[in-house]
Amino acid sequence: MRATRGAARTFIPVVALGALLCVLPALRGGAGTPWITVALLTGLYLACELPGRRPFSGSSVPIRAGSFFPLLLAAAFLLPPAAAALVAVPGSLVGRVEQPPFTARRVWRAAQLALTVWAASSVHGLFGGTATLGGPGLLPDLPHAILPACAAALAFSLVLTALDGAILVAAERLPLRRAWSGLLPRSLGPHLVHGLAGLMMAVLWRGPYGPLSALIVLLPMYISCWVFAQYHREHAAHRATIRALVQAVDIKDTYTRGHSERVGRASVLIARELGMGQDRLEVVRFAGILHDVGKLGVPTRVLRKDGPLTPEERQVIELHPEYGHEIVRGIGFLGEARAAILHHHERLDGSGYPYGLSGREIPEFARVVAVADAFDAMTSTRSYRRGRPVPAALEELKRCAGTQFDPQMVRALVRGLERHGWSAVTAAGTADEPGLPGPRCGRAQSAGAPRRSGGLDHVPQPQSPAPAPQSPADRRG
């Protein structure tokens, strides 16, 4: 939100006032607040939030793991409600905020977590959880300590998600149903796990070795949370990169809209049948999705040209695998996908492009993507012709196996489709590379399609009763 909306300007101070009322009892004289425990837990939570404020060891990315909820829940188990709420405030006020208004967001986060921890501590005490943690000379009452801890984690999740949804309504004007939709189911499981981790920390804290033993557990736990968070951030960045490139291609060449995603799915279908591991499945999906990214280097007038292409225009389009390889050269996570983008138009008999590779010289991912690409091109419905039925497309692939396509990849696609099918909905309304003529696998091509360069197939066409003039729309790339 660029500016705090009127409703949020009222709502945030109200929640902040509620949080202040929650922590005030701990600040009164004679309240018996265990300040040493409060100071230690507050300092630990502050230390967990500070790394997100700046890059680490020269990196441009802060090492942020997000709010460390196990520590807050441990505070809820170890301290009275008012003191537990106080633990969340300093760390929340100094934590990293990614978007303006920064002050309002920090105040909101501190107030939200103070109320949430106060509620969790209150429920934990209500269920008699404090007495189950043990203490000097007393063993923890396990497994009876688990029920109060889970009840507190449930209260933690309920209050946190309720406040999350409320601020979305106030600040972003989302409808009530949308604001809370899915928040609790997504967060309840992780919060229960955080509660059990917090319980373990609290039991150790109360044990004979005191806070030191809890700190020994806390450090690897925090590092694990950080690694997990970094993995998800990196994965999200990868997906955003892929989406941006695919959207750029779709905007430039409307004939291919949806084609890239379907080629990615078909490539995964083939790769699964080949027994590839999960890490390679994701890379082959990237290869299928990005196989046509080189179109960004082809002039738009050539991609969208109506009518036959000149020899010079054909040469320009035949450069798109090399353009694509140059575009993705520096994207390290693509791995083998980069070779597939460069070589997905090579043919098994050596008559493909850009380098005329043959047989096993063609990278495995390129052979996978070539079959997936041809299959989707044949089964896609275009403005100038209807898509072929799946059985007819598979027959064409089998006919050209050994010359244009790798027979192993064709067989894998057939097996995958027998297991899972291919929705007709996913095969509607897109095309493959426009305007690019390519080598045949030995049969004449069908005629009768409009003479336009957009929407070119680079797949084999069925046998015609007699040779007929070749339509640019039905030539292969």
C-alpha positions in Angstrom: 0.0 0.0 0.0 1.5 3.3 -1.1 -0.2 5.2 1.6 -2.1 4.1 4.6 -5.8 4.2 3.8 -8.3 6.0 6.1 -9.6 2.7 7.6 -6.1 1.5 8.3 -5.1 4.8 9.9 -7.8 4.1 12.5 -7.4 0.3 12.7 -3.6 0.3 13.3 -3.7 2.7 16.3 -6.6 0.7 17.8 -4.7 -2.5 17.6 -1.6 -0.7 19.0 -3.6 0.6 21.9 -4.8 -3.0 22.6 -1.3 -4.2 22.5 -0.2 -1.5 24.9 -3.0 -2.5 27.3 -1.8 -6.1 27.1 1.8 -5.3 28.1 1.1 -2.6 30.8 0.5 -5.1 33.6 4.1 -6.4 33.2 5.5 -2.8 33.6 3.7 -2.1 36.9 5.6 -2.2 40.1 5.0 -5.4 42.1 3.9 -7.3 39.1 6.6 -9.9 39.7 7.8 -9.9 36.1 10.8 -12.2 35.6 12.9 -9.5 33.9 15.9 -11.7 33.4 13.9 -14.2 31.3 12.1 -11.4 29.5 15.5 -9.7 28.7 17.0 -12.9 27.4 14.1 -13.8 25.2 13.6 -10.3 24.0 17.3 -10.1 23.1 17.2 -13.4 21.3 14.1 -12.4 19.2 15.8 -9.0 18.5 18.9 -11.0 17.3 16.7 -13.1 15.0 15.2 -10.0 13.4 18.3 -7.9 13.0 20.0 -10.0 10.2 17.1 -9.0 7.9 18.0 -5.3 8.1 21.2 -5.5 6.0 23.1 -7.8 3.6 25.5 -10.4 5.0 29.1 -10.9 4.0 28.9 -8.7 0.9 25.7 -10.2 -0.4 23.1 -7.9 -1.8 20.3 -10.0 -0.2 19.5 -9.7 3.5 19.6 -13.0 5.4 16.0 -12.9 6.6 14.2 -16.0 7.8 11.0 -14.2 8.8 9.5 -13.9 12.3 10.9 -16.7 14.4 7.6 -18.0 15.8 9.1 -20.9 17.9 10.8 -18.3 20.1 7.7 -16.3 20.5 5.7 -19.4 21.5 8.4 -20.4 23.9 8.0 -17.0 25.5 4.3 -17.6 25.7 4.9 -20.8 27.6 7.6 -19.5 29.9 6.2 -16.1 30.9 2.9 -14.5 32.1 0.8 -13.1 29.2 1.8 -9.4 29.7 5.5 -10.2 29.9 5.3 -12.6 26.9 3.7 -9.9 24.8 6.5 -7.6 25.6 9.1 -10.0 24.1 7.7 -9.5 20.6 7.8 -5.7 20.5 11.5 -4.6 20.1 12.3 -7.2 17.4 9.2 -6.3 15.4 9.9 -2.6 15.6 13.4 -3.1 14.1 12.6 -5.9 11.7 12.9 -5.5 7.9 10.0 -3.8 6.1 10.0 -4.2 2.3 7.4 -1.6 1.3 6.2 1.8 2.6 4.8 3.2 4.8 7.6 1.7 6.9 6.6 3.2 10.3 3.0 2.1 10.0 4.0 -1.4 9.0 6.5 -1.7 11.9 4.0 -0.5 14.4 1.3 -2.8 13.0 3.6 -5.8 13.1 4.7 -5.1 16.7 1.1 -4.6 17.9 -0.1 -7.7 16.0 2.5 -10.0 17.4 2.2 -8.6 21.0 -1.6 -9.4 20.9 -1.0 -12.8 19.3 1.6 -13.8 21.9 -0.5 -12.5 24.7 -3.5 -14.6 23.5 -1.3 -17.7 23.2 0.2 -17.2 26.7 -3.3 -16.7 28.2 -4.6 -19.9 26.6 -1.5 -21.8 27.7 -2.1 -20.7 31.3 -5.8 -21.4 31.1 -5.0 -25.1 30.2 -2.6 -25.3 33.1 0.5 -25.5 30.8 2.9 -23.7 33.2 2.8 -26.5 35.7 3.6 -29.1 33.1 6.9 -27.6 32.1 8.8 -28.7 35.1 11.4 -26.6 37.0 14.1 -26.8 39.6 14.0 -30.4 40.9 10.8 -31.2 38.9 10.6 -33.2 35.7 8.3 -31.9 32.9 4.9 -33.6 32.8 5.1 -35.2 29.4 3.0 -35.9 27.3 0.5 -33.8 29.2 2.4 -30.7 28.3 1.6 -31.2 24.7 -2.2 -30.4 25.0 -1.7 -26.8 26.5 1.1 -26.1 24.0 -1.1 -27.1 21.0 -4.0 -25.1 22.4 -1.7 -22.1 22.7 -0.4 -22.6 19.1 -4.0 -22.8 17.9 -4.9 -19.5 19.6 -1.7 -18.0 18.2 -2.7 -19.0 14.7 -6.3 -17.9 15.1 -5.4 -14.4 16.4 -2.6 -13.9 13.9 -4.7 -14.8 10.8 -7.7 -12.8 12.1 -5.5 -9.7 12.3 -3.9 -10.5 9.0 -7.3 -10.6 7.3 -8.5 -7.5 9.1 -5.6 -5.4 7.9 -6.2 -6.5 4.4 -9.8 -5.4 4.6 -8.8 -2.1 6.2 -5.8 -1.2 4.1 -6.4 -2.9 0.8 -10.2 -2.9 0.8 -10.5 -6.6 0.1 -13.9 -8.2 0.4 -14.3 -10.0 3.8 -14.5 -13.5 2.1 -11.3 -12.9 0.1 -9.4 -11.4 3.0 -9.5 -14.5 5.2 -9.8 -17.1 2.4 -7.3 -19.9 3.1 -5.3 -18.0 5.7 -6.0 -20.3 8.6 -5.7 -23.6 6.8 -2.3 -22.6 5.3 -0.9 -21.4 8.7 -2.4 -23.8 11.2 -0.1 -26.7 10.5 3.2 -24.7 10.6 2.1 -22.9 13.7 1.4 -26.2 15.5 4.9 -27.4 14.5 6.3 -24.0 15.8 4.4 -24.7 19.1 6.0 -28.0 19.6 9.4 -26.5 18.9 8.6 -23.8 21.4 7.6 -26.4 23.9 10.9 -28.2 23.6 12.7 -24.9 24.1 10.7 -24.0 27.1 11.2 -27.5 28.7 14.9 -27.2 28.2 14.9 -23.6 29.6 13.2 -24.8 32.8 15.5 -27.9 33.0 18.7 -28.3 35.0 20.9 -26.6 32.4 18.7 -23.6 32.0 18.7 -21.1 29.1 22.1 -22.4 27.7 20.6 -25.7 26.7 17.7 -23.9 25.0 20.1 -21.8 23.1 22.0 -24.8 21.8 18.6 -26.0 20.4 17.6 -22.6 19.1 20.6 -22.0 16.9 20.3 -25.0 14.6 16.5 -24.5 14.6 16.9 -20.9 13.4 19.5 -21.8 10.8 17.1 -24.5 9.5 14.3 -21.9 9.3 16.6 -19.5 7.5 17.7 -22.1 4.9 14.1 -23.1 4.3 13.0 -19.5 3.8 16.0 -18.8 1.5 15.1 -21.8 -0.6 11.5 -20.7 -1.0 12.6 -17.1 -1.9 15.1 -18.4 -4.4 12.5 -20.8 -5.9 10.0 -17.9 -6.1 12.6 -15.8 -7.9 13.1 -18.6 -10.4 9.4 -18.8 -11.1 9.1 -15.1 -11.5 12.0 -15.1 -14.0 10.4 -17.8 -16.0 7.0 -16.1 -16.0 8.5 -12.8 -17.1 10.3 -14.4 -20.1 7.2 -16.4 -21.1 5.0 -13.3 -20.9 7.4 -11.3 -23.0 7.3 -14.0 -25.7 3.5 -14.2 -25.5 3.1 -10.4 -25.9 5.4 -10.4 -28.9 3.9 -13.4 -30.6 0.3 -13.9 -29.8 0.2 -17.1 -31.9 2.2 -19.0 -29.2 0.1 -17.9 -26.2 -0.2 -21.0 -23.9 2.0 -23.1 -26.1 5.0 -22.8 -23.9 3.3 -23.9 -20.7 1.8 -26.9 -22.5 5.2 -27.9 -23.9 6.6 -27.7 -20.4 3.9 -30.1 -19.1 4.4 -32.5 -22.0 8.2 -32.5 -21.4 7.6 -33.4 -17.8 5.3 -36.2 -18.9 8.0 -37.6 -21.1 10.7 -37.1 -18.5 8.7 -38.9 -15.8 8.3 -42.0 -18.0 12.1 -41.9 -18.6 12.6 -42.1 -14.8 14.3 -38.7 -14.3 14.7 -37.4 -10.8 12.6 -34.6 -9.3 15.4 -32.1 -9.7 15.7 -32.8 -13.4 11.9 -32.8 -13.9 11.9 -29.2 -12.9 14.7 -28.3 -15.2 13.1 -30.1 -18.2 9.9 -28.2 -17.4 11.8 -24.9 -17.6 13.3 -26.1 -20.9 9.9 -26.8 -22.4 8.5 -23.5 -21.1 11.4 -21.4 -22.5 12.2 -23.3 -25.7 10.9 -20.4 -27.8 12.3 -17.5 -25.7 14.6 -16.7 -28.7 11.6 -15.2 -30.5 12.3 -12.1 -28.5 15.3 -11.6 -30.8 13.2 -12.0 -34.0 11.6 -8.9 -35.5 7.9 -8.7 -34.7 7.1 -8.0 -38.4 8.6 -11.3 -39.3 6.8 -13.3 -36.5 3.4 -11.8 -37.5 3.9 -11.6 -41.2 1.0 -12.8 -43.4 2.0 -14.8 -46.4 5.2 -16.6 -47.5 8.5 -15.7 -45.9 11.5 -14.6 -48.0 14.7 -16.7 -47.7 16.3 -13.9 -45.6 13.3 -13.9 -43.2 13.6 -17.7 -42.9 17.3 -17.3 -42.0 16.3 -14.8 -39.3 13.8 -17.1 -37.7 16.2 -20.0 -37.8 18.4 -18.0 -35.5 15.8 -18.0 -32.7 17.4 -21.1 -30.8 20.7 -19.2 -30.7 19.0 -16.0 -29.6 17.2 -18.0 -26.9 20.5 -19.5 -25.7 22.1 -16.1 -25.5 19.1 -14.7 -23.5 19.3 -17.5 -20.9 23.1 -18.0 -20.9 23.6 -16.3 -17.5 20.6 -17.9 -15.7 22.5 -20.5 -13.7 19.5 -22.4 -12.3 18.4 -23.5 -15.8 21.3 -25.9 -16.2 20.6 -28.5 -18.9 17.6 -26.4 -20.1 19.9 -24.0 -21.8 21.2 -26.8 -24.2 17.6 -27.8 -24.9 16.7 -24.2 -25.9 19.6 -24.2 -28.3 19.1 -27.6 -29.8 15.4 -28.4 -29.8 15.2 -28.0 -33.6 18.0 -30.5 -34.2 16.8 -33.7 -35.9 18.0 -37.3 -35.3 19.1 -37.6 -38.9 21.3 -34.5 -38.7 19.2 -32.3 -41.0 18.0 -29.9 -38.3 19.4 -26.6 -37.1 21.2 -24.6 -35.8 24.2 -27.0 -35.9 23.0 -30.1 -37.7 23.6 -32.5 -34.8 22.5 -36.1 -35.1 21.6 -39.0 -32.9 23.1 -38.9 -29.4 25.0 -35.7 -30.2 21.7 -33.9 -29.5 21.3 -33.3 -25.7 18.7 -35.5 -24.0 16.6 -32.5 -22.9 16.5 -31.2 -26.5 15.2 -34.5 -27.7 12.5 -34.5 -25.0 11.4 -30.9 -25.9 11.4 -31.6 -29.6 8.8 -34.3 -29.2 6.7 -32.3 -26.7 6.8 -29.2 -28.9 5.7 -31.2 -32.0 3.0 -33.0 -30.2 1.4 -29.7 -28.9 1.8 -28.0 -32.2 -0.1 -30.8 -33.9 -2.9 -31.0 -31.3 -3.4 -27.3 -31.0 -6.3 -25.6 -32.7 -5.2 -22.5 -34.8 -7.2 -19.8 -36.5 -6.5 -21.5 -39.9 -7.0 -25.2 -39.0 -8.3 -27.5 -36.3 -5.9 -29.4 -34.1 -5.5 -33.1 -34.8 -6.8 -35.8 -32.4 -4.2 -37.1 -30.0 -4.1 -40.6 -31.6 -3.4 -39.0 -35.1 -0.6 -36.8 -33.6 1.0 -39.8 -32.0 0.9 -41.7 -35.2 2.7 -38.9 -36.9 5.4 -38.8 -34.2 5.8 -42.6 -34.5 6.1 -42.3 -38.3 8.9 -39.7 -37.9 10.7 -41.5 -35.0 14.2 -42.4 -36.0 14.5 -39.6 -38.5 13.2 -36.4 -36.9 12.5 -37.6 -33.3 14.1 -39.9 -30.8 12.0 -43.1 -30.7 12.6 -43.4 -27.0 11.1 -40.0 -26.3 8.1 -40.8 -28.6 7.5 -44.1 -26.7 7.7 -42.3 -23.4 5.1 -39.7 -24.5 2.8 -42.5 -25.6 3.1 -44.3 -22.3 2.6 -41.0 -20.4 -0.6 -40.2 -22.3 -1.9 -43.7 -21.8 -1.5 -43.2 -18.0 -2.6 -39.6 -17.7 -4.4 -38.5 -20.9 -4.1 -35.0 -22.5 -6.9 -32.5 -21.9 -8.3 -31.0 -25.0 -8.6 -27.7 -23.1 -4.9 -27.4 -22.7 -4.4 -27.9 -26.4 -6.6 -25.0 -27.7 -5.8 -21.7 -29.3 -2.0 -21.6 -29.8 0.7 -22.3 -32.3 4.4 -22.9 -32.8 7.0 -20.8 -34.5 5.6 -18.6 -37.3 6.8 -18.7 -40.8 9.7 -21.2 -40.5 10.1 -23.8 -43.1 11.9 -26.9 -42.1 13.0 -30.4 -43.2 10.4 -33.0 -43.8 10.5 -36.6 -42.6 9.8 -37.9 -46.0 6.1 -37.2 -46.7 4.3 -34.5 -48.7 2.4 -32.0 -46.6 -1.2 -31.2 -46.7 -2.5 -28.1 -48.5 -5.4 -25.8 -48.1 -4.4 -23.7 -45.1 -4.4 -19.9 -45.5 -1.1 -18.6 -46.8 0.1 -16.8 -43.7 3.4 -17.0 -41.9 2.0 -16.9 -38.5 1.2 -20.1 -36.7 3.7 -22.3 -38.5 4.0 -26.0 -37.6 7.4 -27.5 -37.4 5.9 -31.0 -37.2 5.3 -33.7 -39.8 2.1 -33.5 -41.8 0.1 -36.5 -43.0 0.4 -38.0 -46.5 -1.7 -36.2 -49.1 -3.3 -38.1 -51.9 -1.2 -36.1 -54.3 1.5 -33.6 -54.0 0.1 -30.1 -53.5 1.5 -26.6 -53.1 2.9 -26.2 -49.6 1.2 -23.6 -47.4 3.6 -21.5 -45.3 1.2 -22.0 -42.4 1.8 -25.8 -42.5 5.5 -25.9 -42.9 7.7 -27.2 -40.2 10.5 -25.4 -38.4 
